[in-house]
């Protein structure tokens, strides 16, 4: 594949050549862009190298991202079951690993329709969410009566929060946020001394770039492996308290129930690092 020069890799800061992993023409906010995913030849980190105008990207995320999805674009019963099951699984893992202040104050970055936050609230947590999608923000705010703000993470002034956060939750969001090292420093600033960060992202070791949807190519910034996400967090002052690679089995439709036995068998024989999701719980070193 072709290669090009960049100034620095954001993980290892190398200025070595990068290789193009995948490129594709995409439409974002009625403008055509060449989306390009590249890999640092020094450390192997895979990240987006596409220059989409900030205004186009912001409008796409707030109004078009969820509508672009073939599955999960509507907040219907299937959507609610999916995210309720995910919330249940995540809360179980968080409960097992959370040492203090349980329940405490929780921030969900990219809270979607608020289903995870609503589950935490029912367990006695004080909850707050940030969600850029207008439709999902309105559902969380008006239907679930949650304390949420309609904003991109980078546009929300986290330093204005007066209280420290005990749990910062990012489910399939950490890989979407630009300027990730700045994001990590913001997380450290608002996290309480005994607080923890929960992160779930897709595992690039399992991903097939041909299967990644157009809307995710537009929004995604980083394509993590267990090794690169751990290195990124440790290099920026976090200690990883838990890391697991997970292969979810969904029961949202009749089709899921039909194929679940096959998936269970595959999961038994799957190599440890090849699950489709990486889950991390970390705290400030």
SEFIDREN-519113 format. One record per residue (C-alpha): residue number from 1; z, y, x. Coordinates in nm, 2 decimals. Each point is the difference from the previous one (the first is absolute). Layout:
% SEFIDREN-519113
n:NUM, c3:Z, c2:Y, c1:X
...
% end
This chain:
% SEFIDREN-519113
n:1, c3:0.00, c2:0.00, c1:0.00
n:2, c3:-0.04, c2:0.36, c1:0.10
n:3, c3:0.29, c2:0.19, c1:0.16
n:4, c3:0.10, c2:0.37, c1:0.04
n:5, c3:0.26, c2:0.21, c1:0.18
n:6, c3:0.32, c2:0.14, c1:-0.15
n:7, c3:0.26, c2:0.22, c1:0.15
n:8, c3:0.30, c2:-0.24, c1:-0.04
n:9, c3:0.09, c2:-0.31, c1:-0.18
n:10, c3:0.29, c2:0.10, c1:-0.23
n:11, c3:0.20, c2:-0.31, c1:0.09
n:12, c3:-0.04, c2:-0.04, c1:0.38
n:13, c3:-0.15, c2:0.35, c1:0.07
n:14, c3:-0.28, c2:-0.16, c1:0.20
n:15, c3:-0.33, c2:0.18, c1:0.04
n:16, c3:-0.19, c2:-0.32, c1:0.05
n:17, c3:-0.31, c2:-0.08, c1:-0.19
n:18, c3:0.04, c2:-0.12, c1:-0.36
n:19, c3:-0.22, c2:-0.25, c1:-0.18
n:20, c3:-0.13, c2:0.05, c1:-0.35
n:21, c3:0.14, c2:-0.28, c1:-0.22
n:22, c3:-0.17, c2:0.10, c1:-0.32
n:23, c3:-0.20, c2:0.29, c1:-0.14
n:24, c3:-0.13, c2:0.07, c1:-0.35
n:25, c3:-0.14, c2:0.29, c1:-0.19
n:26, c3:0.24, c2:0.11, c1:-0.28
n:27, c3:0.02, c2:0.26, c1:-0.27
n:28, c3:0.31, c2:0.21, c1:-0.01
n:29, c3:0.03, c2:0.28, c1:-0.26
n:30, c3:-0.39, c2:-0.01, c1:-0.05
n:31, c3:-0.06, c2:0.04, c1:0.38
n:32, c3:-0.14, c2:-0.27, c1:0.22
n:33, c3:0.20, c2:-0.09, c1:0.32
n:34, c3:-0.05, c2:-0.27, c1:0.26
n:35, c3:0.33, c2:-0.19, c1:0.01
n:36, c3:0.08, c2:-0.14, c1:0.34
n:37, c3:0.28, c2:-0.24, c1:0.10
n:38, c3:0.06, c2:-0.03, c1:0.37
n:39, c3:0.21, c2:-0.20, c1:0.24
n:40, c3:0.17, c2:0.12, c1:0.33
n:41, c3:-0.12, c2:-0.22, c1:0.28
n:42, c3:0.33, c2:0.06, c1:0.19
n:43, c3:0.26, c2:-0.11, c1:-0.26
n:44, c3:-0.21, c2:-0.14, c1:-0.28
n:45, c3:0.12, c2:0.25, c1:-0.27
n:46, c3:-0.24, c2:0.03, c1:-0.29
n:47, c3:-0.03, c2:0.33, c1:-0.18
n:48, c3:-0.23, c2:0.23, c1:-0.20
n:49, c3:-0.22, c2:0.24, c1:0.19
n:50, c3:-0.17, c2:0.16, c1:-0.30
n:51, c3:0.00, c2:0.38, c1:-0.04
n:52, c3:0.03, c2:0.06, c1:-0.37
n:53, c3:0.06, c2:0.36, c1:-0.11
n:54, c3:0.37, c2:0.04, c1:-0.10
n:55, c3:-0.09, c2:0.16, c1:-0.34
n:56, c3:-0.23, c2:-0.29, c1:-0.09
n:57, c3:0.26, c2:-0.26, c1:0.10
n:58, c3:0.28, c2:0.17, c1:-0.18
n:59, c3:-0.20, c2:0.03, c1:-0.33
n:60, c3:-0.11, c2:-0.37, c1:0.03
n:61, c3:0.35, c2:-0.12, c1:0.04
n:62, c3:0.14, c2:0.21, c1:-0.28
n:63, c3:-0.27, c2:-0.07, c1:-0.26
n:64, c3:-0.23, c2:-0.28, c1:0.10
n:65, c3:0.17, c2:-0.26, c1:0.22
n:66, c3:0.16, c2:-0.22, c1:-0.27
n:67, c3:-0.30, c2:0.05, c1:-0.23
n:68, c3:-0.23, c2:-0.14, c1:0.27
n:69, c3:0.18, c2:-0.33, c1:0.02
n:70, c3:-0.17, c2:-0.30, c1:-0.17
n:71, c3:0.34, c2:-0.16, c1:-0.07
n:72, c3:0.32, c2:0.20, c1:-0.07
n:73, c3:-0.15, c2:0.33, c1:-0.09
n:74, c3:0.18, c2:0.01, c1:-0.34
n:75, c3:0.38, c2:0.00, c1:-0.06
n:76, c3:-0.03, c2:-0.30, c1:-0.24
n:77, c3:0.21, c2:-0.31, c1:-0.04
n:78, c3:-0.16, c2:-0.17, c1:0.30
n:79, c3:0.07, c2:0.30, c1:0.22
n:80, c3:0.36, c2:0.01, c1:-0.12
n:81, c3:0.05, c2:-0.37, c1:0.07
n:82, c3:-0.15, c2:0.02, c1:0.34
n:83, c3:0.22, c2:0.29, c1:0.12
n:84, c3:0.31, c2:-0.13, c1:-0.18
n:85, c3:-0.04, c2:-0.33, c1:0.20
n:86, c3:-0.06, c2:0.19, c1:0.32
n:87, c3:0.31, c2:0.22, c1:-0.06
n:88, c3:0.21, c2:-0.31, c1:-0.07
n:89, c3:-0.11, c2:-0.16, c1:0.33
n:90, c3:0.05, c2:0.31, c1:0.20
n:91, c3:0.35, c2:0.08, c1:-0.15
n:92, c3:0.11, c2:-0.36, c1:0.08
n:93, c3:-0.10, c2:0.05, c1:0.36
n:94, c3:0.15, c2:0.35, c1:0.03
n:95, c3:0.33, c2:-0.13, c1:-0.16
n:96, c3:0.03, c2:-0.27, c1:0.26
n:97, c3:-0.05, c2:0.24, c1:0.29
n:98, c3:0.17, c2:0.32, c1:-0.11
n:99, c3:0.33, c2:0.04, c1:0.18
n:100, c3:0.17, c2:0.30, c1:-0.16
n:101, c3:-0.02, c2:0.26, c1:-0.28
n:102, c3:-0.14, c2:-0.25, c1:-0.26
n:103, c3:-0.09, c2:0.15, c1:-0.24
n:104, c3:-0.07, c2:0.33, c1:0.15
n:105, c3:-0.28, c2:0.26, c1:0.01
n:106, c3:-0.36, c2:-0.12, c1:0.00
n:107, c3:-0.33, c2:0.17, c1:0.07
n:108, c3:-0.33, c2:-0.18, c1:-0.10
n:109, c3:-0.30, c2:0.16, c1:0.18
n:110, c3:-0.31, c2:-0.07, c1:-0.20
n:111, c3:0.21, c2:-0.13, c1:-0.30
n:112, c3:-0.30, c2:-0.06, c1:-0.22
n:113, c3:0.10, c2:-0.04, c1:-0.37
n:114, c3:0.36, c2:-0.03, c1:0.11
n:115, c3:0.07, c2:-0.36, c1:-0.08
n:116, c3:0.19, c2:-0.07, c1:0.33
n:117, c3:0.20, c2:0.32, c1:-0.04
n:118, c3:0.09, c2:-0.09, c1:-0.36
n:119, c3:0.13, c2:-0.34, c1:0.11
n:120, c3:0.22, c2:0.17, c1:0.27
n:121, c3:0.12, c2:0.26, c1:-0.25
n:122, c3:0.12, c2:-0.28, c1:-0.23
n:123, c3:0.20, c2:-0.14, c1:0.29
n:124, c3:0.18, c2:0.32, c1:0.04
n:125, c3:-0.20, c2:0.17, c1:0.27
n:126, c3:-0.06, c2:0.37, c1:0.01
n:127, c3:-0.38, c2:0.01, c1:0.01
n:128, c3:-0.28, c2:0.24, c1:0.09
n:129, c3:-0.38, c2:-0.05, c1:0.04
n:130, c3:-0.31, c2:0.17, c1:0.14
n:131, c3:-0.33, c2:-0.09, c1:-0.16
n:132, c3:-0.34, c2:0.18, c1:0.04
n:133, c3:-0.18, c2:-0.18, c1:-0.29
n:134, c3:0.01, c2:0.22, c1:-0.31
n:135, c3:-0.01, c2:-0.29, c1:-0.24
n:136, c3:0.26, c2:-0.21, c1:0.17
n:137, c3:0.23, c2:0.30, c1:0.06
n:138, c3:-0.01, c2:0.08, c1:-0.37
n:139, c3:0.09, c2:-0.35, c1:-0.10
n:140, c3:0.30, c2:-0.01, c1:0.24
n:141, c3:0.11, c2:0.35, c1:-0.11
n:142, c3:-0.06, c2:-0.01, c1:-0.37
n:143, c3:0.02, c2:-0.37, c1:-0.10
n:144, c3:0.26, c2:-0.13, c1:0.24
n:145, c3:0.18, c2:0.34, c1:0.03
n:146, c3:0.03, c2:-0.02, c1:0.38
n:147, c3:0.06, c2:0.28, c1:0.25
n:148, c3:-0.34, c2:0.02, c1:0.16
n:149, c3:-0.23, c2:0.27, c1:0.15
n:150, c3:-0.38, c2:0.01, c1:-0.02
n:151, c3:-0.09, c2:0.05, c1:0.37
n:152, c3:-0.14, c2:-0.15, c1:0.31
n:153, c3:0.26, c2:-0.10, c1:0.25
n:154, c3:-0.13, c2:0.24, c1:0.26
n:155, c3:0.01, c2:0.29, c1:-0.24
n:156, c3:0.35, c2:-0.06, c1:-0.11
n:157, c3:0.26, c2:0.17, c1:0.21
n:158, c3:0.24, c2:-0.28, c1:0.07
n:159, c3:0.22, c2:0.22, c1:0.22
n:160, c3:0.10, c2:0.20, c1:-0.31
n:161, c3:0.19, c2:-0.30, c1:-0.14
n:162, c3:0.37, c2:0.07, c1:0.03
n:163, c3:0.12, c2:-0.35, c1:-0.02
n:164, c3:-0.07, c2:-0.29, c1:0.24
n:165, c3:-0.18, c2:-0.31, c1:-0.13
n:166, c3:0.15, c2:-0.35, c1:0.02
n:167, c3:-0.32, c2:-0.19, c1:-0.08
n:168, c3:-0.36, c2:0.12, c1:0.06
n:169, c3:-0.25, c2:-0.23, c1:-0.17
n:170, c3:-0.37, c2:-0.01, c1:0.09
n:171, c3:-0.20, c2:-0.28, c1:-0.17
n:172, c3:-0.36, c2:0.00, c1:0.11
n:173, c3:0.03, c2:0.37, c1:0.10
n:174, c3:0.10, c2:0.01, c1:0.37
n:175, c3:-0.36, c2:-0.10, c1:0.09
n:176, c3:-0.15, c2:0.29, c1:-0.20
n:177, c3:0.20, c2:0.30, c1:0.14
n:178, c3:-0.18, c2:0.22, c1:0.26
n:179, c3:0.18, c2:0.11, c1:0.32
n:180, c3:0.22, c2:-0.31, c1:-0.01
n:181, c3:0.22, c2:0.11, c1:0.30
n:182, c3:0.09, c2:0.32, c1:-0.19
n:183, c3:0.07, c2:-0.21, c1:-0.31
n:184, c3:0.24, c2:-0.22, c1:0.20
n:185, c3:0.19, c2:0.31, c1:0.14
n:186, c3:0.03, c2:0.13, c1:-0.36
n:187, c3:0.15, c2:-0.34, c1:-0.11
n:188, c3:0.25, c2:0.02, c1:0.28
n:189, c3:0.10, c2:0.35, c1:-0.10
n:190, c3:0.09, c2:-0.08, c1:-0.36
n:191, c3:0.14, c2:-0.35, c1:0.05
n:192, c3:0.38, c2:-0.04, c1:-0.02
n:193, c3:0.18, c2:-0.14, c1:0.31
n:194, c3:0.03, c2:-0.35, c1:-0.17
n:195, c3:-0.33, c2:0.04, c1:-0.19
n:196, c3:-0.30, c2:-0.23, c1:0.01
n:197, c3:-0.38, c2:0.02, c1:-0.05
n:198, c3:-0.19, c2:-0.28, c1:-0.18
n:199, c3:-0.37, c2:-0.03, c1:0.07
n:200, c3:-0.26, c2:-0.24, c1:-0.13
n:201, c3:-0.36, c2:0.03, c1:0.12
n:202, c3:-0.31, c2:-0.23, c1:0.01
n:203, c3:-0.02, c2:-0.23, c1:0.30
n:204, c3:-0.32, c2:0.08, c1:0.19
n:205, c3:0.01, c2:-0.35, c1:0.16
n:206, c3:-0.07, c2:-0.14, c1:-0.34
n:207, c3:-0.23, c2:0.28, c1:-0.13
n:208, c3:-0.38, c2:-0.04, c1:-0.03
n:209, c3:-0.15, c2:0.35, c1:0.04
n:210, c3:-0.28, c2:-0.10, c1:-0.23
n:211, c3:0.25, c2:-0.06, c1:-0.28
n:212, c3:0.17, c2:0.34, c1:0.02
n:213, c3:-0.08, c2:0.21, c1:-0.30
n:214, c3:-0.18, c2:0.33, c1:0.04
n:215, c3:0.30, c2:0.20, c1:-0.14
n:216, c3:0.23, c2:-0.15, c1:0.26
n:217, c3:-0.24, c2:0.07, c1:0.29
n:218, c3:0.01, c2:0.36, c1:-0.11
n:219, c3:0.38, c2:0.02, c1:-0.02
n:220, c3:0.11, c2:-0.24, c1:0.28
n:221, c3:0.08, c2:0.14, c1:0.34
n:222, c3:0.14, c2:-0.30, c1:0.19
n:223, c3:-0.05, c2:-0.37, c1:0.00
n:224, c3:0.32, c2:-0.16, c1:0.13
n:225, c3:0.08, c2:-0.34, c1:0.15
n:226, c3:0.36, c2:-0.11, c1:0.04
n:227, c3:-0.01, c2:0.09, c1:0.37
n:228, c3:-0.15, c2:0.35, c1:-0.04
n:229, c3:0.22, c2:0.12, c1:-0.28
n:230, c3:0.31, c2:-0.12, c1:0.18
n:231, c3:-0.11, c2:0.17, c1:0.32
n:232, c3:-0.07, c2:0.33, c1:-0.19
n:233, c3:0.35, c2:0.01, c1:-0.16
n:234, c3:0.18, c2:-0.10, c1:0.32
n:235, c3:-0.19, c2:0.25, c1:0.21
n:236, c3:0.11, c2:0.27, c1:-0.24
n:237, c3:0.37, c2:-0.07, c1:-0.01
n:238, c3:0.05, c2:-0.27, c1:-0.26
n:239, c3:0.14, c2:-0.35, c1:0.03
n:240, c3:-0.15, c2:-0.27, c1:-0.21
n:241, c3:0.28, c2:-0.18, c1:-0.19
n:242, c3:-0.23, c2:-0.24, c1:-0.19
n:243, c3:-0.37, c2:-0.08, c1:0.03
n:244, c3:-0.18, c2:-0.27, c1:-0.20
n:245, c3:-0.36, c2:-0.09, c1:-0.08
n:246, c3:-0.03, c2:-0.10, c1:-0.36
n:247, c3:-0.26, c2:-0.15, c1:-0.22
n:248, c3:0.06, c2:0.10, c1:-0.36
n:249, c3:-0.08, c2:-0.22, c1:-0.30
n:250, c3:-0.06, c2:0.20, c1:-0.31
n:251, c3:0.06, c2:-0.11, c1:-0.36
n:252, c3:-0.16, c2:0.30, c1:-0.18
n:253, c3:-0.28, c2:-0.19, c1:-0.18
n:254, c3:-0.08, c2:-0.35, c1:-0.13
n:255, c3:-0.24, c2:-0.03, c1:0.30
n:256, c3:0.30, c2:0.06, c1:0.24
n:257, c3:0.20, c2:-0.28, c1:-0.17
n:258, c3:-0.30, c2:-0.23, c1:0.04
n:259, c3:-0.06, c2:0.05, c1:0.37
n:260, c3:0.37, c2:0.05, c1:0.11
n:261, c3:0.05, c2:-0.37, c1:0.10
n:262, c3:-0.29, c2:0.03, c1:0.24
n:263, c3:0.14, c2:0.31, c1:0.15
n:264, c3:0.34, c2:-0.16, c1:0.04
n:265, c3:-0.16, c2:-0.28, c1:0.20
n:266, c3:-0.20, c2:0.24, c1:0.21
n:267, c3:0.31, c2:0.21, c1:0.07
n:268, c3:0.19, c2:-0.31, c1:0.13
n:269, c3:-0.27, c2:-0.07, c1:0.26
n:270, c3:-0.09, c2:0.36, c1:0.08
n:271, c3:0.08, c2:0.13, c1:0.35
n:272, c3:0.31, c2:0.22, c1:0.01
n:273, c3:-0.18, c2:0.32, c1:0.09
n:274, c3:-0.29, c2:-0.04, c1:-0.25
n:275, c3:0.17, c2:0.10, c1:-0.33
n:276, c3:-0.18, c2:0.29, c1:-0.17
n:277, c3:0.30, c2:0.24, c1:0.00
n:278, c3:0.24, c2:0.12, c1:0.27
n:279, c3:0.35, c2:0.10, c1:-0.11
n:280, c3:0.23, c2:0.20, c1:0.22
n:281, c3:0.35, c2:0.14, c1:-0.04
n:282, c3:0.09, c2:0.24, c1:0.28
n:283, c3:0.27, c2:0.25, c1:0.09
n:284, c3:0.04, c2:0.28, c1:0.26
n:285, c3:0.08, c2:-0.14, c1:0.34
% end
